[in-house]
C-alpha cells in the first residue's frame, strides 16, 4: 500500500529527514528538482526542441522549480523562469538555487502585477509550463498576482507539469478552494497527498507520478499515517488460494436477505455476486412474491421464501425462518431492495442483534438503521456498512455536503465510534476500519453509477467474508474487484452503457487480472 499524507504529515517527515538523519533541506530540494527534471525528460522525448517556462513562487516549491530549471538547462533545454516576486526576497534554500540559476545565465523574469502583461509572450511562445508556485500547505484561495498567473497558465492551453500538487489546491481535503492550476502531469514528491486522489481536486491532477527524493523509510515511519492507497498486490495477498483436494463446503455459505415486490432484481444480483466472489454456497431469502422468479434465476443459488406484508415486503413474521436459515452460515448480507416499511424495520430491530456471523448491511438495511436510532449499537457481529453519502447522512446525522467535504475524516470517525467497517461509496470509494485506518480504492469509473451496482458490491463482500476473509479484508478486496470489473468493461466498451450485469460478467476477468 502507498501511504497517503497530509501537508502536516509531510512537513514532519521532511523535518525528521533533516534533523534526525542529517539530510540538509538543500539536498532534499536538489533531489526533488532532479527527479522532476528527469520525469519531464521521460515524458517528452523531443524536449530539446521545446521551450519550457518554469513559474516559481517564493517558497520551497519555487526552489524546486529553480533546481528543475538548472538541470534542464544543463541538458540543453531552452528554459526560462517566471518568478513571482524578486530574487532578493527569496530565503534559505530557495535563494541558494535561485542564485545558482542566475549565475548560470538562465533568464529569470521577476514578475509583479504591474509588469505581468509584458510577459504574456512567455505563455504564448512556450510549449511546456512547469507549475512551481505553491506546492502543499495552501489553506486559502490564491489571490492577487498568483491568481492572475494561474489563470494565464490555464488559458495558455500549454502542457503543464505541477510540482508536488497543482498550485491553488488544498493538499488535504480534495476540495477546490479557489483559482487553481489544471495540470497534465503532477509530480508527487516522496508520497501521495490526499488531494492527489480525492475528488473534485483529483480532476485537476492529470496523471500523478510519485517521485523518489531519497527520504529514508525510517523518517516516514516516524509518523502514524492512517490513510493508504490500495494496490493490486495488496489484493493478491488477500484472495484465498484453493487446494486441489477441496469441495464447496470449504468455501463458506452466505445467506442473502433481500428484495421486495418490484425489487427482486436487487436480491438476484447480490446472491449471484456472492457466488462470483467464490462462496461455495449461497441461500437467497426473499419475500414470497419474489420467490418463484428467483427460484430459477440465478440457477446456482438456493432460495427460501419469507412471509411478507400486504405490500410485498418482508414481514416481522419471518424471524424464525431467517434464524433457522442462519444456522451454519458464514456471512449474512442484508438490505438490497428490502424497503424501509415499518414492519420490515421492526424485523431488523429484532434480528440484527442476534446475528453472529459477519454481517454486510447495504441500501435499505442502512436506511432502516437510520430510522431505528439505537439499533447499530446493539449489533454484536462484525459489521460492514456500505452507504453512499446520502445514506451516510441518514445514518450519522451529518449533512451530505459536510460528508463530501470531509470524506476521510467522517468515514474514519464513524467507523471508530461505532466499531464497524465502513465503505463510503463515491468517486474514490473509501474503506474505513474501526482502528482509524482508511484505505482509498483506486478502481472504478463513472459508468458504475447505475442501478444494481451497489447490490453487486454487497454480494462480493459477502462472498469473500463467507470464505473466511476478515471483514476489513473482504471489504477492501470487494471494493477493488468491483471497481476493476467496471474498468475492464469500460476499456472494452465504454462507461456509458455499463449496467450491473456487465459488472457481474467481468468479475471473473477482474479476479484473473489480479491473480495473474
QUICORLIN-V252655 format. One record per pair of residues at least 12 apart in sequence whose C-alpha atoms are under 6 Angstrom apart, sorted by sequence separation. I is the first residue (numbers start at 1). J is the second residue. D is the distance in whole Angstrom. If there is no record, write none. Layout:
I:J:D + I:J:D
This chain:
168:180:4 + 306:318:6 + 421:433:5 + 429:441:5 + 167:180:6 + 428:441:6 + 461:474:5 + 167:181:5 + 291:305:6 + 420:434:6 + 461:475:5 + 166:181:5 + 419:434:5 + 288:305:5 + 461:478:5 + 486:503:6 + 283:301:6 + 285:303:6 + 287:305:6 + 288:306:5 + 415:433:6 + 416:434:4 + 460:478:5 + 485:503:5 + 186:205:6 + 282:301:5 + 283:302:5 + 284:303:5 + 285:304:5 + 286:305:5 + 287:306:5 + 415:434:5 + 283:303:5 + 285:305:6 + 286:306:6 + 412:432:5 + 162:183:6 + 174:195:4 + 183:204:6 + 185:206:5 + 188:209:6 + 190:211:6 + 287:308:5 + 411:432:6 + 485:506:5 + 161:183:6 + 172:194:5 + 182:204:5 + 183:205:5 + 184:206:4 + 185:207:5 + 186:208:5 + 187:209:5 + 188:210:5 + 189:211:5 + 190:212:5 + 485:507:5 + 160:183:5 + 164:187:5 + 172:195:5 + 183:206:5 + 185:208:6 + 187:210:6 + 188:211:6 + 190:213:6 + 345:368:6 + 358:381:6 + 360:383:6 + 86:110:5 + 160:184:5 + 161:185:5 + 162:186:5 + 163:187:5 + 164:188:4 + 171:195:5 + 174:198:5 + 358:382:5 + 359:383:5 + 360:384:5 + 361:385:5 + 362:386:5 + 370:394:5 + 412:436:5 + 85:110:6 + 161:186:6 + 164:189:5 + 174:199:5 + 175:200:6 + 176:201:6 + 339:364:5 + 353:378:6 + 356:381:5 + 370:395:4 + 485:510:5 + 53:79:6 + 82:108:6 + 83:109:6 + 85:111:6 + 142:168:6 + 175:201:6 + 264:290:6 + 331:357:5 + 333:359:6 + 335:361:6 + 338:364:6 + 353:379:4 + 484:510:6 + 51:78:5 + 52:79:5 + 53:80:5 + 54:81:5 + 55:82:5 + 56:83:5 + 57:84:5 + 80:107:5 + 81:108:5 + 82:109:5 + 83:110:5 + 84:111:5 + 174:201:5 + 252:279:6 + 255:282:6 + 259:286:6 + 287:314:5 + 316:343:6 + 330:357:6 + 331:358:5 + 332:359:5 + 333:360:5 + 334:361:5 + 335:362:5 + 336:363:5 + 352:379:6 + 353:380:6 + 51:79:6 + 53:81:6 + 54:82:6 + 83:111:6 + 251:279:5 + 252:280:5 + 253:281:4 + 254:282:5 + 255:283:5 + 256:284:5 + 257:285:5 + 258:286:6 + 315:343:6 + 335:363:5 + 340:368:6 + 48:77:5 + 135:164:6 + 251:280:5 + 253:282:5 + 256:285:6 + 315:344:6 + 335:364:5 + 481:510:6 + 128:158:6 + 130:160:6 + 131:161:6 + 135:165:5 + 314:344:6 + 335:365:4 + 33:64:5 + 37:68:5 + 63:94:4 + 66:97:6 + 70:101:6 + 127:158:6 + 128:159:5 + 129:160:5 + 130:161:5 + 131:162:5 + 132:163:5 + 139:170:6 + 150:181:6 + 249:280:6 + 316:347:4 + 58:90:6 + 66:98:6 + 113:145:5 + 128:160:6 + 130:162:6 + 135:167:6 + 138:170:5 + 248:280:4 + 134:167:5 + 33:67:5 + 60:94:6 + 133:167:6 + 29:64:6 + 33:68:5 + 136:171:5 + 141:177:5 + 388:424:6 + 141:178:5 + 383:420:5 + 384:421:5 + 385:422:5 + 386:423:5 + 387:424:6 + 388:425:5 + 443:480:6 + 384:422:6 + 386:424:6 + 444:483:4 + 443:483:4 + 444:484:6 + 443:484:5 + 444:486:6 + 444:487:6 + 453:500:5 + 447:495:4 + 452:500:5 + 447:496:5 + 261:312:5 + 447:498:6 + 260:312:6 + 260:313:5 + 26:93:5 + 65:132:5 + 62:132:5 + 266:336:6 + 61:132:5 + 62:133:6 + 266:337:6 + 61:134:6 + 52:126:6 + 61:135:5 + 263:337:5 + 51:126:5 + 54:129:6 + 254:329:6 + 51:127:5 + 52:128:5 + 53:129:5 + 54:130:5 + 55:131:5 + 56:132:5 + 57:133:4 + 253:329:5 + 254:330:6 + 256:332:6 + 258:334:6 + 50:127:6 + 52:129:6 + 55:132:6 + 56:133:5 + 253:330:5 + 254:331:5 + 255:332:5 + 256:333:5 + 257:334:5 + 258:335:6 + 260:337:6 + 252:330:6 + 254:332:6 + 256:334:6 + 258:336:5 + 259:337:4 + 260:338:5 + 258:337:6 + 259:338:5 + 258:338:5 + 7:136:6 + 333:462:6 + 7:137:5 + 331:462:6 + 331:466:5 + 330:466:5 + 6:172:5 + 32:213:5 + 31:213:5 + 273:456:5 + 277:460:5 + 279:463:5 + 270:455:5 + 274:459:4 + 270:456:5 + 273:459:5 + 274:460:5 + 277:463:5 + 6:193:6 + 269:456:6 + 273:460:5 + 277:464:6 + 4:192:5 + 5:193:5 + 271:459:6 + 274:462:6 + 279:467:6 + 4:193:5 + 266:455:6 + 270:459:4 + 274:463:4 + 4:194:6 + 17:219:6 + 16:219:5 + 13:219:6 + 13:220:6 + 227:437:6 + 229:439:6 + 226:437:5 + 227:438:5 + 228:439:5 + 229:440:5 + 230:441:6 + 227:439:6 + 254:466:6 + 253:466:6 + 252:466:5 + 252:467:5 + 251:467:5 + 4:227:5 + 4:228:5 + 3:228:4 + 2:228:5 + 1:228:6 + 2:229:5 + 1:229:6 + 1:230:5 + 1:231:6 + 235:477:6 + 236:515:6
